[in-house]
Amino acid sequence: VQLVESGGGLVQPGSSLRLSCVASGFTFRYYPMNWYRQAPGKEREWIGGITRDGGVKKYADFVKGRTTISRDNARNTMNLQLNNLQTEDTAVYYCKAEGLDYWGQGTQVTVSS
């Protein structure tokens, strides 16, 4: 199982980013997928998730209304669109297949003026 996150970077408050997760080594379309993040000195926290067919998406309250998760089962890819980023969104962002205990290396998002 391999999960490769990308798309992070240094952005100013109010900016947007689109993160991607490319999965391999398992049958992607069979698994619900989730995004997590871990800020310095804090526990890893769940951001949101998407069902196998992409029909249902759920989000944590702290990103609701400014975040969209999508997936493309033909490309084994999941995306996380983050809008109106704030300094408290600074963290390493990870994707994970539900039920599989594998993590990627994450992608760093830094929000700073």
N, C-alpha and C positions, 0 to 999 in steps of 0.2 A: 504494500500500500504506500502510495506516495501522494502528498498534497503539497502543492507549490502555490504560495500566495504571492501576489505582486500588485503594484499600483500605488504603493504608499509613497510618501514624500513629505517635504516641508512646505506647508501652506499657511496663508494668513487666515485669521478668523473671518468667518463668513464665506469661505471658499468651499468648493466641492471636490470630491475625489471619487473615483470608481476603482474599487479593488476587485481583483480576480483571483479565483482559486481553480487550478487545474488538477484534476484527480486522475490517478492511474493505479492499476494493480487490484482493482475490484470493480464490480459491475455498478457503475455510478448510478444508473437510473433506478436501481433497486433501493437506494438509501435516501432517507430524508437527510438534509444537510443543514449545518448550523454555522454561524459566525460567532466568534468570541473575541474578546480583547483583554489585554493585561497592561495596565498602567504601572509605571515605576512604583514599587513599594506596595502594590495592591494585589488582591486576588484576581485571578482570571474570571471574567464575567461574561455571561451570555448576552449577545446582542439581538439575535433573531434567528429564525429558521424557516425552512421551506420544505414542503412535502415532496415526495418522489416525482410527482408529475408537475410540480410547480403551482398547483392549484390553490394551495393554502399557504399563507405566510404569516408569521407571527413575529412581533418585535417587542423588545424591552421598552418600558415606559420612557427611558431616558433618550431614546432615539426615535420614538414613534412620531410620524409626521415629517421627518426629514431624512428618512432612510428607506431604500427599496432593495429587496433581495430578489434576484432572478437566477434562473439556471437554464442551461442549454444541454440537454442530455445527449444530443448528437455530438457535442464537442467535449463532453465530460467537464463542463465548466460551470462554476457558480460565480455570481458577481454581487458586489455590495456597493450600492450608490449611496454616498454620504454627502449630504448637503448642509449648508450653514454650519460648517465645522467650528467648534469652539476649543479653547485651550484645554478644557477638561476631556476632550476627545483624544488627546495625545496618548498613544498606547501602541503596543504591537498587536496587530490584528491577525487572527487565525481562523482557518476553516476546519471543519471536522464532520466526518460522516457519523450519523447517529448510530450508536451500537458498536462502532469500531474504535479501538483505543489507540489511534494514531494521530499525531499532530505534525503539521508542517513546521517550517522555520519561522513562519510569520512574516508580515510586512510592517515596517515602522511607519506610523503616521504621526507627524509632529505639527502641531498647530501653534503658531507663534507670530506675533507682530514684530 
